Amino acid sequence: MGAVLVIGSANTDLTVRAERLPRPQETVTDGELSSSFGGKGANQALAALRAGAQTRLIARIGRDDFGERLAEHLAGSGLPREGLIRDDTAPAGVALIGVDREGTNQILVAPGSNKRLSPQDLNRFKHLFHGCSVFLSQLETPLETVQSGLRTAREAGLFTVLDPAPSRELPEAVFPLLDLITPNEREAADLTGVDVDSPESAAKAGRLLLQRGCGAALITLGGQGAFFLSPEGEELIPPYSVRTVNTVAAGDAFNGALAAALSEGVPLLDAIRFATAAGALSTTRSGAQDSLPDREEIEGLAHQ
């Protein structure tokens, strides 16, 4: 049993809830504004922490007003201050989020200091890899930094997980560094060229990801559940039935809880079921980090 190490982004989320999302060149009025903390790296680190894992986060955070509040929030939530690198040059990241009455979202991000997280930063904090058993990253920080983290994690013997979000092209050298890749439908389609909208198409995309070198692939399918593929077999993990309010952090809750379960030595399929419950619970609440469930809640739904 070891800790979870997350590298990634940390942001402040400014969210407007409205009846519907705007079309191009359209303004939608009568929205309601709220402010919360987010960023895929911070979200997933806190999701793992709340799911019961010892968790470390390496992130770069500006020293502007947003950054000061963000750094204090992360440390106050239980993440170690070591690894929260303060940036004197760039402002902290900010995400602008629109959410409609169905919970569908659109997100526009100003990454700020997140873009400055570098391989040199990871080398400075290489000691944080020791004592960890799972490495988790996303794609809101520079790709060269993600690759560096994956290589270091592999050298240290950690189980490596990549959430390939937001969607972008990945060099072929990344895939063999992954014990598990966890794209959603759109990300899987962008990575493989397969239009993913069903378990059957997810299976086709997942096989291509395994051919490119991934140890295993887990493609999330929203209301259809999640499709898992490895050299040992394939399985559709059914979803949990919940009333959806907001899907903003569902993927982050899923990946963080997955990493937490894996860090405890839980078998992969059981860890996926645990993570599926966490992701479902997060959609029943507003906000990003405010929506992340704790371990008791996750186990309660997972054991129904």
C-alpha positions in Angstrom: 0.0 0.0 0.0 1.4 3.4 -1.0 0.4 6.9 -1.6 -1.1 8.5 -4.8 1.0 11.1 -6.6 -0.8 13.5 -8.9 0.8 16.1 -11.2 -1.4 18.6 -12.9 -3.3 21.8 -12.9 -4.8 23.9 -10.1 -7.4 26.6 -11.0 -10.1 28.8 -9.7 -13.5 28.0 -11.4 -15.9 30.8 -12.2 -19.2 29.1 -13.1 -22.3 30.6 -14.6 -25.5 28.5 -14.5 -28.1 29.4 -17.1 -31.2 27.9 -18.8 -29.0 26.9 -21.8 -25.5 27.3 -23.2 -24.9 30.0 -25.8 -24.4 29.3 -29.5 -21.5 31.0 -31.3 -21.8 34.8 -31.2 -24.8 34.6 -28.9 -25.2 36.0 -25.3 -27.4 34.2 -22.8 -28.5 36.3 -19.9 -30.0 35.7 -16.5 -27.2 33.3 -15.4 -26.1 32.8 -11.8 -22.3 33.2 -10.9 -20.5 31.1 -8.4 -16.8 30.7 -7.6 -15.0 27.5 -6.6 -11.7 25.7 -6.8 -10.8 23.4 -9.6 -8.2 22.3 -12.2 -8.0 18.6 -13.1 -4.8 18.0 -11.1 -6.2 19.5 -7.9 -9.6 18.0 -8.4 -8.1 14.5 -8.9 -5.7 14.9 -6.0 -8.6 15.9 -3.6 -10.8 13.1 -5.0 -8.1 10.6 -4.2 -7.6 12.1 -0.7 -11.4 12.1 0.0 -11.6 8.5 -1.2 -9.1 7.5 1.5 -5.7 7.6 0.0 -2.6 9.4 1.2 -2.1 11.9 -1.7 0.6 14.3 -2.9 0.1 16.9 -5.6 2.8 18.6 -7.7 1.4 21.8 -9.2 2.5 25.4 -10.0 0.4 28.2 -8.5 0.7 31.9 -9.2 1.0 34.5 -6.3 -1.9 36.6 -7.5 -5.1 36.9 -5.4 -6.6 33.8 -7.0 -3.4 31.9 -6.4 -3.1 32.8 -2.7 -6.6 31.6 -2.0 -6.1 28.5 -4.0 -2.8 27.4 -2.3 -4.3 28.0 1.1 -7.4 26.0 0.2 -5.4 23.0 -1.1 -3.1 22.9 1.9 -6.1 23.4 4.2 -7.9 20.5 2.6 -5.1 18.1 3.6 -2.6 18.1 0.7 1.0 18.6 1.6 2.4 22.1 0.9 5.5 20.5 -0.5 4.9 20.2 -4.2 2.6 23.2 -4.4 5.2 25.3 -6.3 4.5 29.1 -6.0 5.1 31.0 -9.3 6.3 34.7 -9.0 5.8 35.3 -12.8 2.5 34.0 -14.0 -1.0 34.3 -12.4 -2.8 31.2 -11.2 -5.1 29.4 -13.6 -8.7 30.3 -14.1 -11.5 28.4 -15.7 -14.7 29.9 -17.0 -17.5 27.3 -16.9 -21.0 27.5 -18.4 -23.6 25.0 -17.2 -27.2 24.5 -18.5 -30.3 23.2 -16.8 -29.4 19.6 -17.8 -26.0 19.8 -16.3 -24.1 19.9 -19.6 -21.1 22.2 -19.5 -18.7 24.2 -21.6 -15.3 25.2 -20.2 -12.8 27.9 -21.3 -9.5 27.9 -19.4 -6.7 30.5 -18.9 -3.9 28.2 -17.7 -1.6 30.8 -16.3 1.1 29.2 -14.1 -0.1 25.7 -15.0 1.7 26.2 -18.4 4.9 26.7 -16.5 5.0 23.4 -14.7 8.2 21.9 -16.1 10.3 18.7 -16.1 12.8 20.6 -14.0 10.1 21.1 -11.4 9.4 17.4 -11.3 13.1 16.7 -10.9 13.3 19.1 -7.9 10.5 17.1 -6.3 11.6 13.6 -7.5 11.7 12.5 -3.9 7.9 12.8 -3.7 7.6 9.8 -6.1 9.1 7.6 -3.4 6.6 6.0 -1.1 3.9 6.2 -3.8 2.3 3.3 -5.6 0.1 5.1 -8.2 0.9 8.0 -10.5 -1.9 10.0 -12.0 -1.8 12.8 -14.6 -3.9 14.7 -17.1 -3.2 17.1 -20.0 -3.7 20.6 -18.6 0.0 21.0 -18.1 2.8 20.8 -20.7 3.0 17.5 -22.5 6.8 17.3 -22.0 6.1 17.5 -18.2 3.5 14.8 -18.3 5.9 12.6 -20.3 8.7 13.3 -17.8 6.4 12.4 -14.9 5.4 9.2 -16.5 9.0 8.1 -17.2 10.0 8.9 -13.6 7.0 7.1 -12.2 7.8 4.0 -14.3 11.4 4.1 -13.1 10.2 4.3 -9.5 7.8 1.3 -10.0 4.5 3.2 -9.8 1.3 2.1 -11.6 0.8 4.9 -14.2 -2.6 6.3 -15.1 -3.3 9.0 -17.7 -6.6 10.8 -18.0 -6.1 12.2 -21.5 -8.1 15.4 -20.9 -8.5 17.9 -22.3 -8.3 16.0 -25.6 -5.1 16.4 -27.6 -2.8 14.4 -29.9 -0.3 12.3 -28.0 3.1 11.2 -29.3 3.5 7.4 -29.8 6.2 7.3 -27.1 3.6 8.1 -24.4 1.4 5.0 -24.8 4.0 2.4 -23.7 4.5 4.4 -20.5 0.8 3.9 -19.5 -0.4 1.0 -17.3 -3.9 2.5 -17.8 -5.4 5.2 -20.0 -8.9 6.5 -19.1 -10.4 8.6 -22.0 -14.1 9.5 -22.3 -15.9 9.0 -25.7 -14.6 12.1 -27.3 -11.1 11.7 -26.1 -11.0 8.0 -27.2 -12.3 9.1 -30.7 -9.7 11.8 -31.0 -6.9 9.3 -30.1 -8.0 6.5 -32.3 -10.2 7.9 -35.1 -13.1 5.6 -34.0 -16.5 7.3 -33.4 -17.1 6.1 -29.9 -20.8 6.1 -28.8 -21.4 2.5 -27.6 -19.7 -0.4 -25.9 -19.0 -1.9 -29.3 -17.3 1.2 -30.6 -15.5 1.6 -27.3 -14.1 -1.9 -27.6 -12.8 -1.1 -31.1 -11.1 2.1 -29.9 -9.7 0.4 -26.8 -8.1 -2.4 -28.8 -6.3 0.2 -30.9 -5.0 1.8 -27.7 -3.7 -1.5 -26.5 -2.0 -2.1 -29.8 -0.2 1.3 -29.4 1.3 0.1 -26.1 -1.1 0.9 -23.3 -1.2 -1.8 -20.6 -5.0 -1.4 -20.3 -7.7 1.0 -21.5 -10.8 2.2 -19.7 -13.2 4.2 -21.8 -16.0 6.0 -19.9 -19.3 6.1 -21.6 -21.4 8.4 -19.4 -24.8 6.9 -18.9 -23.7 3.6 -20.6 -21.1 3.0 -17.9 -17.4 2.3 -18.7 -15.7 -0.2 -21.0 -12.5 -1.9 -19.8 -10.0 -3.7 -21.9 -6.7 -5.5 -21.1 -4.8 -8.4 -22.6 -6.7 -10.6 -20.2 -10.2 -9.6 -21.4 -12.9 -7.0 -21.9 -15.8 -6.0 -19.7 -18.6 -3.4 -19.6 -18.9 -1.8 -16.1 -22.6 -0.7 -15.7 -23.4 2.8 -14.5 -25.1 3.8 -11.2 -28.5 5.5 -11.5 -28.4 9.0 -10.0 -30.1 12.3 -10.6 -27.5 14.4 -12.5 -27.1 18.1 -11.5 -23.7 18.9 -12.8 -21.1 16.8 -14.7 -18.1 19.2 -14.4 -15.9 17.1 -12.1 -17.3 13.6 -12.8 -14.2 12.4 -14.7 -11.9 13.9 -12.0 -13.9 12.2 -9.2 -13.7 8.9 -11.2 -9.9 9.1 -11.8 -9.1 10.2 -8.3 -11.1 7.5 -6.6 -9.7 4.9 -9.1 -6.1 5.9 -8.1 -7.1 5.7 -4.4 -8.4 2.2 -4.7 -5.4 1.0 -6.7 -3.0 2.5 -4.2 -4.6 0.1 -1.6 -4.0 -2.9 -3.8 -7.7 -3.3 -4.8 -8.0 -5.4 -8.0 -8.4 -3.3 -11.1 -12.0 -4.2 -11.9 -13.1 -3.7 -8.3 -11.3 -0.3 -8.3 -13.2 0.7 -11.5 -16.5 -0.1 -9.9 -15.5 2.0 -6.9 -14.5 4.8 -9.2 -17.7 4.5 -11.1 -19.7 5.1 -7.9 -17.5 8.2 -7.1 -18.1 9.6 -10.6 -21.8 9.1 -10.3 -22.1 10.7 -6.9 -20.1 13.8 -8.1 -22.8 14.5 -10.7 -25.5 14.9 -8.1 -24.0 18.2 -6.7 -22.9 21.5 -8.1 -19.3 22.7 -8.3 -16.0 20.9 -9.0 -14.2 20.1 -5.8 -17.4 20.7 -3.8 -19.0 17.8 -5.6 -16.2 15.2 -4.8 -17.6 12.4 -2.5 -15.9 10.9 0.5 -15.1 7.3 1.0 -18.1 6.5 3.1 -20.4 7.8 0.4 -18.7 6.0 -2.4 -18.8 2.7 -0.5 -22.4 3.2 0.3 -23.3 3.5 -3.4 -20.9 0.9 -4.6 -22.3 -1.7 -2.3 -26.0 -1.1 -3.2 
